[in-house]
Amino acid sequence: MMLACSSASGARVEDLYAVDVELPGGTRNQLEKAFDAALRQVLIKVTGRRSAGDDNTIISAFGDSAALVQQYRIDSAGTVWVLFDTVAVKRILDELGQPVWGEERPATLVWLVMDAGSGKREFLAAGSNLSDSAQNVGSAANDRIASNEASVRAVLEASANARAVPLILPLVDSAELSSISVSDVWGGFTESLMNASTRYGADAVLVGRARVFSRARVDVRWTLLVDDERYDWDGDISSGPDNLADFFAARLARVAGPRGQILLQVDGVDSLDAYGRLSAYLAALEVVDDFAVKRVAESEVLFSLSVRGDADLLMRIIALQRVLQLAERPADLRPGSFPNLDGVTPDLRYRLIAGP
């Protein structure tokens, strides 16, 4: 999932349970093989595990993949789009004790600098195959840069789609070029990099320093910056989205277990429209199986949530969208709220952010 640019944290992955695969032999009598291949790819996206598509124990538990297909269509190029039954796939994964990673996933800003050995290093920018600075070199060099960028962009996009991780490419416009340079990124100077990244509101920043030897060989030094954490590794272009997905899946994908009950207090619910927006949001959260209103007091609502996981996981999921803001200041905590709740204190307190 490549987002040209974005200003919101987190992103909802569309068609998480759908995938495009090639039709073997280009004939309809090969559909079953196409369905099998599609299921393997969907399992990688949904579990967050690279090995899920090759795990024979998992694959055999699903039986006939065609029985799980809700829709499919074949285009003129011989590509099959396959959509699987979401409920059935999650149920089988739950029975197998496999993790399930929901549709809300962190959005990551990618600063990728490419060095093709010509003495000119270039950003991979959103929108155009040529970043602003590349416009000032000769046409032959432009063609070479454009070819390199197109090739790298295609691999990056395919890898991100295969792991269902939302990526944002920077604009690399004049405003950014005045505050950050290619040498900053290549040299690993993260302070200016993080300052330039704030406009995108991303959940993480992925930095790549790529040496382009050919279309078939691109060596990259990757750095992932999340909050105060930093992770470095060497690999190719696809290893960026792959390791990024591994990192977030380990934190956000959860194995089904006993449901936890969490009392969630939300302030700022001052109208029926606000309550409707909040209810729709809670209902769409992958980790929330069910919820009920326990108390209403002025503009505050107390919910009882049945959650697949614990409060820490719920907080990480909530942080992916600008719908609820954690109440941290004393004024936000409103001591004395819900005084008739038999002394029970809410587990989490949030404030509803004003809607559009």
C-alpha positions, 0 to 999 in steps of 0.5 A, a space after each residue: 500500500 503506497 500512499 503518495 502523501 498523508 497527514 493522518 496516523 495509521 491507515 485502514 488496509 483495504 481488501 486485506 482478505 483479497 489478492 491478485 494472482 496470475 492464472 496458471 496456464 491462463 485457463 479457467 481449469 487452473 482456477 483451483 491452483 490460483 485459489 490455493 496461491 491466493 490463500 497463501 498470500 492472504 494468510 501472510 497478510 492477515 497473520 503478519 507472518 512470512 512463513 504462514 503461506 508455506 506452513 503445511 499445517 496451516 494450509 491443510 487446516 483450510 482444506 479446499 480453498 475454493 470453498 472459502 472464496 466469496 468473489 473472484 474475477 479474471 481480467 484480460 491479462 490472465 490475472 485473478 482477483 480473489 476475495 476470501 470469506 473474512 469470518 471463515 479465515 479468522 475463525 480457522 486461524 483462531 482455532 489454529 492459535 495463529 495471530 490475526 492482524 487487523 485492518 488498522 495498521 501503522 503508516 510509515 514514511 519512507 525516506 529512500 536515497 538512491 546512489 547509482 554510482 554516477 556521483 548523484 544521489 536522489 530521493 525516491 519522491 512521491 508523485 513523479 519518477 523524478 525528484 526536484 533536484 533530478 530535473 537539473 541534470 541532462 536528459 540521458 542522466 534523467 532517463 537513467 534516474 527515472 528508470 532506476 526510480 521506476 524499478 525501485 518504486 515497483 519493488 517497494 510497492 509490490 513488497 508493501 502490498 504483499 505484507 499489507 503495510 501502508 507506506 508514505 513517500 515524501 513530497 521532496 518539495 522545495 520546503 523539504 529540500 530547504 530543511 533536509 538534504 540527501 547527505 543528511 539522510 545518507 549520513 544518518 542524521 536523524 534530527 533534521 530527518 525527524 523534523 522534516 517528517 512531522 508534516 506527514 503525521 506518520 507512525 514510523 519513519 523508515 530510512 533507506 540508503 540504496 546502492 543501485 548496481 542494476 535492476 536486479 541488484 540493489 543493496 540497502 542499509 535500512 533504519 527503522 525509527 519508531 518513537 525512541 527506538 531504532 533498528 538497523 539492517 542490511 538487505 534489498 528493497 523488499 527487505 524494508 517492507 518485510 522487516 517493517 511488517 515483521 516488527 509491527 505484526 509482533 506488536 499488533 497481531 494477536 492470538 485469540 484467547 480469553 476475552 478481556 473486559 475493559 472499562 473505557 471512559 470517553 469524554 467529549 461525547 456531546 451530541 447524538 452525532 458524536 455518539 454515533 461516530 464513536 460507536 461506529 469507530 468502536 464497532 470497527 476495531 478489530 480487537 473489540 468483539 463487543 461493547 455496551 454502554 454502562 453509564 452516561 453522565 453529561 458528555 461522558 460515556 462509560 463503555 464495557 468492552 470485550 477485547 481480544 487482548 489487553 489494555 496495552 494492545 487496545 491503546 496501540 490500536 487506538 493510537 493509529 487513528 485520530 478519533 480518541 485522544 488519551 486523557 493525560 492532564 488532570 483537567 481531562 481526568 475529571 475526578 468524581 466522574 460516574 460517582 454511582 459506579 460502586 467505586 469502580 474506576 475506568 481502566 482507560 480514559 479518552 477524549 473524543 476528538 472533534 469530527 470533520 
